Each structure stands twice: as C-alpha cells, then as structure tokens.
Amino acid sequence: MGYGSLVLLFGASLLLGPAAWGAEAKKAVEAKPQAATVAIADHNKNKLFDNLEQRLQAARDDERLPVIVLFGEADTARHLEELKRHVGPFSVKHAYGALSGFAAELTKRQIELAAKLPFIKQIEYDEPVYAAMQTASSWYGTTKARQDFGVDGNRDGNPLSYSKNDVVVAVIDTGIDAGHVDLDGGKVIGWKDFVNNRTAPYDDNGHGTHVAGIIAGEGQADSRYKGVVPGAALVGVKVLNASGSGSMSTVTAAIDWCIQNKDVYGIRVLNLSLGTSGSSDGTDATS
C-alpha cells in the first residue's frame, strides 16, 4: 500500500563497503544478534507468531510483552478503538499508516484475547534489532559501479548541490554526522529521530555515518573511499541508539515514515544495514 517506486537495500554496506571509511568507522559499535532459536513466522496459523508464542508460554497473565499487531483491513484508528473495547486499555508506541497496524506493550491476557478477534490479522513479538557491518574491500563494487555504469547519484545537474531531484537514499540506522567532511555541504536533506526526537542530524554511534559514507561519501577525506553514488542526497532516519540497538517496531515505523514522506524528500532508496536474531518467512510487518 503506497510503496510506489521505493527500493529497499537491506545490508547493502556488506557488499559495497571499503575496508575503512573515516574515523567514524573505527568508532562504530556493532551489536551482534545471537543465534536464532524460533522463527519469525506463524507456522500453525493461529495469528500468534512463533517467537511470541514461545514467550507467552512462560509469561504471567498480567505480564506485558512488546508486540506488533496487524489488522486484516485498513483503518488503524477505528480498529484500535475497537480492540481496546475488547481487551482493555493500553498505550500505543507506534501507529502505522502504510500498513494497518500498531506497536504496543500488551499483557499476555490481552494478546490471547486479541488473537480471537476476527479483525486481527497477526500478532508478532517486537524483536530487538542490531547494527550490522562486516569488513569489506573496495573491490566488492564501489569503484566498479561508478566506472562501468556511470553511477554517481547526481540527477539535478549540479554535482556541488543536493536536493530531492538527485537520487535520494534514506539511511535507517544510528543517524548521520552531517558535519563529516565527506557528508557535509547540505548532503543530508532530511532527518527523523525515532530514538531521542532531536531535530538536527547526529550520530552517537558512528555506524550510520559509516554506511552513509559507503553510499554517498564525496571522497574529500580520501579519494580512494568515495561512495557508490557521491552525488546522491541523504535522509537520515535514526532508529538505533548509541549502542547500536533498537526494535523491529521502530524500524517498521521508520519505513512507514519514509513511505509517507517519499514525495517530500524525493526518497527513492531505503538502506537498512541492521538485523535481528531469528529468520523470517517474509510475512512479518517489517518485511
């Protein structure tokens, strides 16, 4: 619904990154998800994802669990009010627009009652997510993409300015240091902070700045480490904290925000260099 021509790149930096990019790359803290134990899927088709069911088995009736709930049809606001009438009050963390659903903490009892309602499509556990980065070399494609295909990201005819008319990439990560020598000059044309609600771009971890440099760094610090599309503009969307961790529900909210604002900033590509423990069958809200 409403996805238009957006392209999502999950972990693009794993393929395109140079061995090191600026000081921020060295300072970035990478959290590593543990080995998967339960699939992010609803194998028995009872509306409760397997990773949630496992936690429900050990939970008390009044224990609250972070969940993502999807409705079977549009009109999130109406279904939210109807759900509260059936299961009792709760506070909404995120309400989604591009897909019908929300994130919240519900008690075990509320979750079990919700799963029985006909307008509920599925309920997932809100898994933690972590910044992801592996060491890579320039020969993985950064230089070759520019040389062989003329890729540079500049579409407004002025390589020294950045606007929604260029290729615009939204980096959903720990943030972006818009003052970095390879990312300054107005390259970051949009910003949204889901962690601390700050209005100006920043990066208190370094991972997002590293990823942004791999994508669109100008190469001023070192011409060998110019990004894949140095003429591209960036939109920073912060979903991971200073430790490089966050939640699936916030990542979903970030994707939702990008869809809602794609025409405002000209967003054409989403990059998510992050991951979680567990494997999905593609039916979860984030997918």
Residue pairs with C-beta under 8 A, 6 or more apart in sequence:
1 74
1 98
1 99
2 97
2 98
2 259
2 260
3 98
3 259
4 259
4 262
5 268
6 258
6 259
6 262
6 267
6 268
6 269
6 270
7 268
7 269
7 270
8 255
8 269
8 270
8 271
8 272
9 269
9 270
9 271
9 272
10 272
10 273
11 132
11 272
11 273
11 274
11 275
12 211
12 214
12 215
12 271
12 273
13 133
13 136
13 210
13 211
13 214
13 215
13 271
13 273
14 132
14 133
14 134
14 136
14 273
15 136
15 140
15 141
16 136
16 140
16 141
16 142
16 145
16 214
16 215
16 228
17 133
17 135
17 136
17 140
17 142
17 210
17 211
17 214
18 136
18 137
18 138
18 142
18 214
18 224
18 225
19 135
19 136
19 137
19 138
20 26
20 225
21 182
21 210
21 213
21 214
21 217
21 225
22 180
22 181
22 182
22 209
22 210
22 213
22 217
22 221
22 225
24 177
24 180
24 203
24 206
24 209
24 210
24 213
25 206
25 210
25 213
26 206
27 205
27 206
28 131
28 133
28 174
28 205
28 206
28 207
28 209
28 210
28 244
29 131
29 205
29 206
29 207
29 242
29 243
29 244
30 130
30 131
30 132
30 133
30 207
30 244
31 130
31 131
31 243
31 244
31 245
32 130
33 128
33 129
33 130
33 275
33 276
33 277
34 277
35 277
36 277
36 278
36 279
37 54
37 277
37 278
38 50
38 51
38 54
38 278
39 50
39 51
39 278
39 279
39 280
39 281
40 49
40 50
40 51
40 124
40 127
40 276
40 278
40 279
40 280
40 281
40 284
41 49
41 50
41 280
41 281
41 283
41 284
42 48
42 49
42 50
42 122
42 283
43 50
44 50
46 53
46 115
47 115
47 120
47 121
47 122
47 123
48 56
48 111
48 115
48 122
48 123
49 122
49 123
49 124
49 125
49 284
51 124
51 125
51 127
51 278
52 65
52 67
52 111
52 123
52 124
52 125
55 65
55 125
56 65
56 108
56 111
56 112
59 65
59 108
60 108
61 107
61 108
61 109
62 107
62 108
62 109
63 107
63 108
64 105
64 106
64 107
65 105
65 106
65 107
65 108
65 111
65 125
66 93
66 103
66 104
66 105
66 125
66 126
66 247
66 249
67 103
67 104
67 105
67 106
67 111
67 123
67 124
67 125
67 126
68 101
68 102
68 103
68 123
68 124
68 125
68 126
68 248
68 249
68 252
68 284
68 285
69 83
69 101
69 102
69 103
69 104
69 106
69 114
69 120
69 122
69 123
69 124
70 99
70 100
70 101
70 120
70 121
70 122
70 123
70 124
70 285
71 79
71 100
71 101
71 119
71 120
71 121
72 100
72 118
72 119
72 120
72 121
73 79
73 100
73 119
74 100
75 100
76 95
76 96
76 97
76 100
76 101
76 102
77 95
79 100
79 119
80 92
80 95
80 102
82 119
83 114
83 117
83 119
83 120
84 90
86 113
86 114
86 117
87 106
87 109
87 110
87 113
87 114
88 110
90 104
90 105
90 106
90 110
91 104
91 105
92 102
92 103
92 104
93 102
93 103
93 104
93 105
93 249
94 102
94 103
94 249
94 250
94 252
94 253
94 256
95 102
96 102
96 103
96 252
96 253
96 256
96 285
97 256
97 259
97 260
98 255
98 256
98 259
98 260
99 256
99 285
101 121
101 285
103 126
103 247
103 249
103 250
103 252
103 253
106 114
111 123
114 120
114 123
115 123
122 283
124 248
124 284
124 285
126 247
126 248
126 249
127 247
127 248
127 276
127 277
127 278
128 245
128 246
128 247
128 248
128 276
128 277
129 239
129 240
129 245
129 246
129 247
129 248
129 251
129 274
129 275
129 276
130 240
130 244
130 245
130 246
130 274
130 275
130 276
131 173
131 174
131 205
131 207
131 208
131 240
131 244
131 245
131 273
131 274
132 273
132 274
132 275
133 207
133 210
133 211
133 273
138 224
138 225
141 228
142 214
142 226
142 227
142 228
143 226
145 151
145 228
146 152
146 226
146 228
151 228
151 229
152 159
152 229
152 230
152 231
152 232
153 166
153 167
153 169
153 216
153 228
153 229
153 230
153 231
153 232
153 233
154 166
154 167
154 230
154 231
154 232
155 165
155 166
155 167
155 231
156 163
156 165
156 166
159 231
160 185
161 185
161 186
162 185
162 186
162 187
162 189
162 232
162 233
162 234
163 189
163 233
163 266
164 189
164 233
164 264
164 265
164 266
165 266
166 231
166 232
166 233
166 266
167 229
167 231
167 232
167 233
167 268
167 269
168 189
168 190
168 232
168 233
168 234
168 235
168 265
168 266
168 267
168 268
168 269
169 215
169 216
169 229
169 232
169 233
169 234
169 235
169 267
169 268
169 269
169 270
169 271
170 190
170 234
170 235
170 236
170 237
170 258
170 265
170 267
170 269
170 270
170 271
171 208
171 211
171 212
171 215
171 234
171 235
171 236
171 237
171 271
172 237
172 239
172 251
172 254
172 255
172 258
172 270
172 271
172 272
172 274
173 207
173 208
173 211
173 212
173 236
173 237
173 238
173 239
173 240
173 271
173 272
173 273
173 274
174 203
174 204
174 205
174 206
174 207
174 208
174 209
174 238
174 240
174 241
174 242
174 244
175 193
175 201
175 202
175 203
175 204
175 205
175 208
175 209
175 236
175 238
176 183
176 188
176 191
176 201
176 202
176 203
176 208
176 209
176 212
176 234
176 236
177 183
177 201
177 202
177 203
177 206
177 209
178 184
178 187
178 188
178 200
178 201
178 202
178 236
180 209
180 213
180 221
181 218
181 220
181 221
182 213
182 217
182 218
182 219
182 220
182 221
182 225
182 227
183 209
183 212
183 213
183 216
183 217
183 218
183 234
185 218
187 216
187 218
187 233
187 234
188 201
188 212
188 233
188 234
188 235
188 236
189 233
189 234
189 235
189 265
190 234
190 235
190 236
190 261
190 264
190 265
190 267
191 199
191 200
191 201
191 235
191 236
191 237
192 235
192 236
192 237
192 238
192 254
192 257
192 261
193 199
193 238
194 237
194 238
194 239
194 246
194 250
194 253
194 254
194 257
195 238
195 239
195 240
195 241
195 246
195 250
196 238
201 236
202 238
203 209
203 236
203 238
204 241
204 242
205 240
205 241
205 242
205 243
205 244
207 240
207 244
207 273
208 236
208 238
208 240
211 271
211 273
212 227
212 234
212 236
213 225
213 227
214 227
214 228
215 227
215 228
215 229
215 232
215 234
215 271
216 227
216 228
216 229
216 230
216 231
216 232
216 233
216 234
217 225
217 226
217 227
217 230
218 226
218 227
218 230
219 225
219 226
219 227
219 230
233 265
233 266
235 258
235 261
235 265
235 267
237 254
237 257
237 258
239 246
239 250
239 251
239 253
239 254
239 274
240 246
240 274
246 274
248 276
248 284
248 285
248 286
249 285
251 272
251 274
251 286
252 285
252 286
255 270
255 286
258 267
258 270
261 267
262 268
280 286
280 287
